[in-house]
Amino acid sequence: MRVTAVTCVKNEGPFLLEWIAYNRLIGVTDFLFYSNDCSDGTDSLLDALAGHGLLHHLPNPAKGRHYQMEALKAARRHPAVTGADWVWIADVDEFLDIHAPGADIPGLVAACGEPAAISVHFQFFGNGGVARFEDRPVIAQFSGTHDPDIWNTETAIEVKSLVRKDFPLQYFGAHRPFPRRGIDAAALPRWTDGSGRPVPPAFALGQVERRIRRFPAKGARRLATLNHYALRSLDSYLVKCDRGDVNRARRDFDATYWQERADVAWQDRRIQRHLPALVAGIAALKALPGIAALHDTAVERHRARIAALDALPGYRALRAALGAAPTLPPRELALIDALGVQP
């Protein structure tokens, strides 16, 4: 089975090797990276990995529109996508944890009954008090998360999707495929959640109210969970705030974004069963000529940017505010206050 992961990056250099090694463990065979405006060596590291035949790296084609959507439009014509059996669109802070037999994408596809698309719900992992950036696997450092069935008072939670080559595709969305215009629910192929259940017809047809990338998460992660490490360390989050959103312009990260994803009331360490193989996979990548040095350069530049931001009063104030912020999401705190109970 040929599986191509497509992603957009900007200044993700310290985290690339882990994400690539992890996805190779779960059955991704090909990678298509689009990068833009990198200052930490992300692009140089990707070019070197491409030189070793491990991935494809292109400049993001966006010209004033949403970076991710422009890249996904271009990706449809790339041989790594046209030649794939499945396409997996995800970000470098997202890790697909497969609970199905085999713990890989072929096993997930089989367990879901060979559908034409699988949409897997996010599980947001909080910071858990980790202040300092460390150059070691993210999945080893963060295990605190929210109640799987509810996030920030929402029972409908975002998804990311695996899409089979014969899906009747109009276009790739960042979170889900969009079927050809005019198709009705009866004509759609089998499309499941992360438990192998059919997704709601309204979701499949893009008719869900508010956000079309969401549907109820309860019971939907029996076979797979999408671990989203959106915060990482406080150090790295400040760099993320400075960088801005890689996927679209005019979107900032701030204290609200942090607090919405800071819940650590639950623990989920299942993905850490992959750590021995992951560490070995990262070491194998670093053993390739030039790769370890380029990774180290990205780490050094990441640390230098952290130090530079800490010299700015505004970022020092943001660090203090985030460090003192409650771990319950704002809407949950508001509900608790309205009910007059103690958190």
C-alpha positions in Angstrom: 0.0 0.0 0.0 1.4 3.4 -1.0 0.5 6.1 1.4 1.5 9.7 0.8 1.5 12.3 3.6 1.1 15.9 2.5 2.0 18.8 4.8 2.9 22.5 5.0 5.7 23.7 7.2 7.3 26.9 8.4 10.1 26.8 11.0 9.4 23.3 12.1 13.1 22.1 11.8 13.6 20.6 15.3 10.5 18.5 14.9 10.8 17.2 11.3 12.8 14.0 11.9 10.4 12.8 14.7 7.4 13.3 12.5 8.9 11.6 9.5 10.2 8.7 11.5 6.9 8.2 13.2 4.8 8.3 10.1 7.2 5.8 8.4 6.5 3.5 11.4 2.7 3.6 10.8 2.9 2.9 7.1 3.4 6.2 5.3 5.6 5.5 2.3 5.9 8.9 0.7 6.0 12.5 1.9 5.2 15.8 0.1 6.3 18.9 2.0 5.6 22.5 1.1 7.5 25.1 3.0 7.5 28.9 3.1 9.6 31.7 4.7 11.8 29.4 6.8 14.5 31.0 8.9 15.5 28.0 11.1 16.9 25.7 8.4 13.7 23.7 7.8 14.0 24.1 4.1 17.6 23.1 4.0 16.9 19.9 6.1 14.0 19.0 3.8 16.2 19.5 0.7 18.8 17.2 2.2 16.3 14.6 3.0 14.9 14.9 -0.5 18.4 14.4 -1.8 18.4 11.0 0.0 15.2 10.1 -1.7 13.1 10.2 1.5 10.6 12.9 0.5 9.6 15.6 -1.9 10.0 19.2 -1.0 8.6 22.2 -2.8 8.2 25.9 -2.1 4.6 26.7 -1.1 2.8 28.0 -4.3 0.5 30.4 -2.4 0.4 33.9 -3.7 -1.7 35.8 -1.2 -4.3 33.2 -0.4 -4.5 30.5 2.2 -1.1 28.7 2.2 -2.5 25.3 2.9 -5.3 25.3 0.4 -3.0 26.6 -2.3 -0.6 23.8 -1.6 -3.3 21.1 -1.5 -4.6 22.3 -4.8 -1.1 21.9 -6.3 -0.6 18.6 -4.5 -3.4 16.9 -6.5 -1.1 17.0 -9.6 2.1 15.8 -7.9 3.2 12.3 -8.8 3.5 11.4 -5.1 -0.2 12.0 -4.8 -1.5 10.8 -8.2 0.5 7.6 -7.7 -0.7 7.0 -4.1 -3.3 4.5 -2.9 -4.0 6.8 0.1 -3.4 10.4 0.9 -2.9 11.6 4.5 -3.1 15.3 5.0 -1.8 16.4 8.4 0.5 18.9 10.2 3.8 18.2 11.9 2.3 18.5 15.3 -0.3 15.8 14.6 0.4 12.1 15.1 -2.0 9.4 14.1 -2.1 6.8 16.9 -3.6 3.6 15.4 -5.1 1.1 17.9 -6.2 -1.4 15.2 -4.3 -4.6 14.8 -0.9 -3.9 13.3 -0.9 -0.3 14.6 -0.4 0.9 11.1 -2.5 2.4 8.2 -3.0 -0.9 6.4 -4.3 -2.4 9.6 -6.6 0.6 10.2 -8.0 0.4 6.7 -8.7 -3.3 7.1 -10.3 -2.8 10.5 -12.6 0.0 9.2 -13.8 -2.4 6.4 -11.8 -1.0 3.5 -13.6 2.4 3.2 -12.7 5.1 0.7 -12.1 7.7 3.4 -11.4 7.6 7.2 -11.8 10.7 9.3 -10.1 10.5 12.7 -10.9 12.8 15.6 -8.3 15.1 17.3 -7.2 14.6 20.9 -5.6 17.8 22.0 -2.6 17.3 24.3 -1.8 20.1 26.7 1.5 21.6 27.8 1.4 20.0 31.3 3.8 22.5 32.8 6.7 21.8 30.4 8.5 25.2 30.2 11.7 24.4 28.4 12.3 23.1 24.9 14.1 19.8 24.8 15.5 18.1 21.7 13.7 14.8 22.3 10.5 13.2 21.0 7.4 15.3 21.5 5.3 12.2 22.1 7.5 11.3 25.0 7.0 14.7 26.8 3.3 15.3 26.7 0.5 12.9 27.8 -2.1 15.1 29.4 -5.3 15.7 27.5 -9.0 16.4 27.8 -12.0 14.1 28.2 -12.1 12.3 24.9 -15.8 13.0 24.4 -15.7 16.8 25.0 -13.3 19.6 24.3 -13.9 23.2 25.3 -17.6 22.4 26.0 -17.8 20.9 22.4 -18.9 17.3 21.8 -18.2 17.7 18.0 -14.4 17.8 17.6 -12.2 18.4 14.6 -10.9 15.5 12.4 -8.2 14.8 9.8 -8.8 12.4 7.0 -7.2 9.6 5.1 -8.5 9.6 1.5 -8.3 6.6 -1.0 -7.3 7.2 -4.6 -10.8 6.4 -6.0 -12.7 8.7 -3.7 -15.0 10.9 -5.9 -13.0 14.0 -5.0 -13.8 17.6 -5.8 -10.9 18.9 -3.8 -8.8 18.1 -0.7 -9.8 20.1 2.4 -7.3 20.5 5.2 -9.5 18.3 7.5 -11.7 16.2 5.1 -12.2 15.5 1.4 -15.0 17.3 -0.4 -17.0 15.0 -2.8 -17.7 16.0 -6.3 -20.4 18.7 -6.6 -23.9 17.4 -7.0 -23.2 13.9 -5.6 -25.8 12.7 -3.1 -25.3 10.6 0.0 -26.4 7.4 -1.6 -23.7 7.7 -4.3 -20.9 8.3 -1.8 -18.5 5.3 -1.1 -18.0 4.0 2.4 -16.5 6.7 4.6 -15.9 6.0 8.3 -14.7 7.5 11.5 -11.9 6.2 13.6 -14.1 3.4 14.9 -15.1 2.1 11.5 -18.6 3.6 11.8 -20.1 5.6 8.8 -19.6 9.3 9.2 -22.8 11.3 9.5 -24.3 12.0 6.1 -24.5 15.8 6.8 -20.8 15.8 7.5 -20.0 13.8 4.4 -21.9 16.3 2.2 -20.5 19.3 4.0 -23.8 20.3 5.5 -22.8 20.4 9.2 -23.6 23.6 10.9 -20.8 25.9 11.9 -17.6 24.0 11.1 -17.7 21.3 8.4 -14.6 19.6 9.9 -16.4 18.5 13.0 -18.8 15.8 14.1 -19.5 14.1 17.5 -16.4 12.4 18.9 -18.1 10.0 21.4 -17.1 6.5 20.6 -15.2 7.5 17.4 -11.7 6.6 18.4 -11.8 2.9 19.0 -9.4 2.1 16.1 -7.4 5.4 15.9 -6.8 8.8 17.6 -5.2 11.8 16.1 -2.9 13.2 18.8 -2.5 16.9 18.3 0.5 18.5 20.2 -0.5 22.1 19.3 1.3 23.6 22.3 4.5 21.6 23.0 6.8 23.4 25.4 6.2 27.0 26.5 9.4 27.9 24.8 8.3 26.4 21.5 4.8 28.0 21.8 6.4 31.4 22.0 8.3 30.7 18.8 5.0 29.5 17.3 3.4 32.8 18.3 6.2 34.7 16.7 6.1 32.6 13.5 2.3 32.8 13.0 0.1 30.2 11.4 1.9 28.2 8.6 -1.4 27.4 6.9 -3.1 30.8 6.5 -2.3 34.4 6.9 -3.8 36.8 9.5 -4.2 34.1 12.1 -2.4 34.6 15.4 -1.7 32.3 18.3 -2.2 33.8 21.7 -3.3 33.1 25.3 -6.8 32.0 24.2 -5.5 29.4 21.7 -3.2 28.1 24.5 -5.9 27.9 27.1 -8.3 26.2 24.8 -5.8 23.4 24.4 -4.2 23.3 27.8 -6.5 20.8 29.5 -4.5 17.9 31.1 -7.3 16.3 33.2 -6.8 12.9 31.4 -3.7 10.9 30.6 -3.2 9.1 27.4 0.2 7.4 27.0 -0.7 4.8 24.4 1.3 6.3 21.6 4.5 6.0 23.8 4.6 2.3 23.0 6.2 3.4 19.7 9.1 5.2 21.4 11.8 2.5 21.1 11.1 2.1 17.4 10.8 5.9 17.0 14.1 6.6 18.6 15.7 4.0 16.4 14.1 5.6 13.3 15.3 9.1 14.2 18.8 7.7 14.7 18.7 6.1 11.3 17.7 9.4 9.7 20.5 11.2 11.5 23.0 8.7 10.3 22.4 9.8 6.7 25.2 12.1 5.5 24.5 15.7 6.5 21.2 15.1 8.3 22.4 15.2 11.9 24.2 18.5 11.4 21.2 20.2 9.7 18.9 19.0 12.5 21.3 20.4 15.0 21.4 23.7 13.2 17.6 23.9 13.3 17.7 23.1 17.1 20.3 25.8 17.7 18.3 28.4 15.7 15.1 27.4 17.6 16.9 28.0 20.9 18.4 31.3 19.6 14.9 32.5 18.7 13.6 31.5 22.2 16.4 33.6 23.7 15.7 36.6 21.4 12.0 36.5 22.3 12.7 36.3 26.0 14.6 39.6 25.6 11.4 41.3 24.5 9.1 42.7 27.2 5.9 41.6 25.3 7.0 38.0 25.1 8.2 37.9 28.7 4.7 39.1 29.7 3.1 36.5 27.4 5.4 33.7 29.0 4.3 34.8 32.5 0.6 34.9 31.5 0.7 31.5 29.9 2.6 30.0 32.8 -0.1 31.2 35.2 -3.1 30.5 32.9 -5.7 27.9 34.1 -5.6 24.6 32.3 -9.4 24.5 31.9 -10.7 26.0 28.6 -12.4 29.4 28.8 -15.8 28.2 27.9 -15.6 25.4 30.6 -14.5 28.0 33.1 -17.4 30.2 32.1 -19.9 27.3 32.5 -18.4 26.4 35.9 -18.8 30.0 37.0 -22.4 30.1 35.7 -23.3 26.9 37.6 -21.6 28.3 40.7 -19.4 25.2 41.3 -15.8 24.9 42.2 -13.4 23.7 39.4 
